[in-house]
Amino acid sequence: MRLAAVLLAAMLSLGMVALAQTASDSPRRNILVHGHRGARALRPENTLPAFEYAIAQGVDALELDMAVTKENVLVISHDPELKPPICTGPKPSAVIHTLTLAEVREWDCGAVRNPNFPRQQTVPGTRMPTLDEVFSLAPMGKFWFDIETKSFPDHPELTPPPAEFVKLVLAEIRKHHLESRVILQSFDFRTLREMKKIAPEIALSALYEGAPKDFAAIAREAGAGIVSPEFHLVTPEQVRAAHAAGLQVVPWTADAVADWDRLIAAGVDAIITDDPASLLAHLGRLQAQ
């Protein structure tokens, strides 16, 4: 069993390298683009319209967040609580983990424009998707799924325990045969460690924000091969050290050209952005120069 796990991990690593090489071989770019919550700048976040839009633009990965309903259905939401402006429904607010999927589906998650994103197009009648529904988009391309466990050590009532949460996620990954196309990311490193125990072939990404900290140390703490820091924390020195340790660096969430250029110059492997179409176009222009 241990040898099989090692072989699977090696295959996964080769798959990630191949994905990077595909981007490098393209005439447009050599940095991968992750669509944050699909494409939050243009479509309602974490919805099928956002993911379908991002896929159509040519993203390398869909970045998304997972919550869990009362009956342990994985749904796509950044926040554990339903509330405006992201979703509007029969109550001022409601905790997802206290609701059934049917009750969650009473909320409209596309009717109100997020005031932070004036170009966002509303899609009234949009319901919160399940992870199963998002994974069903896999045949539309060769993109990855960069999926986050929204798990809160200080609020255990909002989700299942880490081990249970991860088992639910792994069941969906295996149902859709996406072991080689999923990155599990989290600020709660407990979930990453649990996934490593039961499925070492799944790529892991350690999300981080806070005081500057050595990227390799973050990855070691999480047991991850990818470190995903808040983008202001990225420096060329940190990226070089991470690469020397065999890690990838995938910062979040940069939306301005000046920030993209700084991250590109630092040598990051990918950028998570709310506006993947604009980042792809920018990288294409740079590649053409």
N, C-alpha and C positions, 0 to 999 in steps of 0.2 A: 504493500500500500504506500509506503514512504517513497519508494522509487517511482511509482506511478504519479504521485503528487509532484515530485521534482520534475519529471518529464513534462507534466501538464504546465507547470510554472514556466519551464523553459520555452514551451510552445507559445505560451501567452506572451512572453517577452519578445520572442521573434515576431509575433503578430503585431505588437506595438511598434517595433522597429519598422516593420513593413509598411504600417500605416504612415509613419513619419516619412519613409522614403517615397511613398506615393505622393505626399504633399510636396516633398523636395523636388521630385521629378516633374511636377507640374510647372508650366511656364509662369504661373502667377505668384507662387509663394513657397516658403519653406517653414512656416510656423503654423501650427494647427489652430483652428478656431472652434471654441466651444460656445454654443448659443445659450446664454444664461437664462434659465427658466423658459427656454425656447428662443424667444426673441422679444424680451420684455419691452424694448423701446418701440416696437411696432405692432405687437399683438398682445392680448391679455395673457399675463404670465401663467406659466405652468398649465396651459390648455392645449388641446389638440390643434386649434388654429395656429398657435404660436409654434408648436413643434413642426407642423406641416410647412409653415412658412420658412422656418429655419432650414429644413431639409431641402426645400426648393432652392434656397440660396447657395447650398453646397457646403454646409457646415461639416466639420469633422466629428463633432460630438454634440449631442443634446445634453445640456446640463439641467437637472431637475431635482426636486425635493420630494420626500415621501413622508406622509403621515399615515395613521392607521385608524380605521373606524372601530366602532364598538364590537363588530363581529370579525375583527382582524382582517379586513380588506385593505390592501395598500392603495392609497389614493395619492394624488400629486398635489402637494400644497407646501409652500414655504413656511407658513405659520400654522401652529397647532389649533388656532382659533379662526373660525369663519367670521369675517366682519368686513364692512366697507373700508376702502373702495374696491378691494380685490374681489369680494363676493358679497352679494346682497340677497337677503332671504326673509323668512318669516319672523325672525327675531333680530334684535340689534346685534347679537353675537352668539356664537355657540362653539363649544370645544368639540373638535372632530372625533376624538376618542370616546365621546359620550353618545355619538350618533350612529345610526345604521347607515349603510350606503344609500338606501332609499331616502333617508332624511337629509343626507348631504346633498343629494341630487335635487332637493327642493330649492337650493341656492343657485343663483345665476352668477357665474364667475367671468362674464364677458360684457356685462351691460354698462359698466361705469368705467370711464377712462381714468387710469392712474394719473393724478395731477403732476407727478414727477416726470411723466413722459408724454409731452404734448402731441407727439406724432403717433401715439398708440391708437390704433383703430379698434373701436369697440366691436364686439361680436355678440349681440344680445342673444340670450338663450343658451349660452355655452355652459355646460355642466362640468364639474370637476372630474377629470378622467381617473381611471384606475391605472396602476402600473401595468396590468395586463393589457389594457387598451393602448398604452404608449408603446409597449414592447411589440405590439402587433404592427407598428409602423416599420419594423426592421426591414421588410422586403423592399422598402422604398429607396434603399441605398446601402452604402457600406460604412456609414457613420457609427460612432460609438455612443453608448449611453453612460453619461457621467452622473450617477445617481447618489443623492445624499440622504442618509438617515437623519431625520430631524429628531434627535434624542436629547433629553434634557436631564442630566444627573440631579439637578436641584428641583425638578418637577417630574418625578417618576409616574405620576398619575396621568400624564399626557400621552404616554406611549407604552407598549409592552416592554418588558425588560430587554436589555440588549441582546441576549441570546435568542429570545423568542422573535424579536424584531428581525434579526438576521436570518433566521430560519424561514420566515415568511418571504423575505427578499430572495433568498436562494431558490426557494421553490418556484418562484416566477421566472427567475433566470433560467433554470433548468427546463421549465415547461416550454420556453421559447428557444431553447438551445443557444443561448447567448453568452455562454461562459467566456468566449473569446472576444466579446464586444462590450463588456460592462466594466466600468470602473466604479467601485464603491468608495464614496468619500464621506467624511464626517469630521465635525469638531469634537464629537464624542468618540474618543479613540477606543472605548470599550467595544463599540460595534465593529470596528475594524479588526480588533484582536479576535473577536468571536468569529468573524468571517474567515480569518486566517486559519483558525482551528479546524473548521468544518469544510472549507473549500479553498485551499491555498492557491488554486489556479486563478482565483478572481483578483484582478488588479485592485490595489488599495491606494487611496489618496488621503493624506493628512491635511485637513483644512486648518488654517491658523490665522488668528488676528491677535493683536496685543503688542507688548513690548518687543523690540527686535530680539530675535533668537536665532541661533545657528540652525539652518535648514536641515542639515543632516541629523542634528539632535532631535528635531521635531519628528522626522521620519522614523528614527530609531524608536522613539517613545511609542509611536503608533504602530510600528511593524509594517510600514508602508514603503512602496517603491516610488511614490510620487509625493511631492510636497506642494501644497496649494495655499500660498500665503496671500493675505490682503496685498494688493499690488504695490502700495506705497512702500512695503517692506523690502521689495526686490532691489538688489544691487548687483552689479557685474561680479563682484567678489563672492557674494553668496551663491550665485548661479554657478560660477566656476567650481566652487567647493562642492556643491551638490552634485554636479556632473562627475567630478572626480570620485565621489562616493557611489557612483552608479545610479543616481536618482534623476528623475525628471522634475522640472519646475513648471507649474501651471498656475499663474496668479489669477486672482479674481479682484473685483469686477471692473475692468477698465473700459471706458467709453469715449475718451477724448483722444484725438490724433496725437497730441503731444505725449500723452501717457503711453499710447501704443508704441510710438517711436522710441521712448525710453526703454520699454520692456524688450523691444526688438533688439536694441543696441546691447542690452544686458545679456542677450542670448537665451531667453526663455524658450521652452519647448512648445508652449501653447498659451493662448490668452482666452480667458473667459470674459465675454462681453454681452451686454444687453442688445447690441446692434451688430449682429454678425455680418449682415450684408455690407455695411459700411466698412467694417474691418477687412472683409474679404476683398473689397474693391481697393482699399488702401494698400493692402499687401500686393495686389496685382499690379498697381501702379509702381510700387517700389521694385518689383521683380522686372518690370519692363524697362526700367531706367538703365 
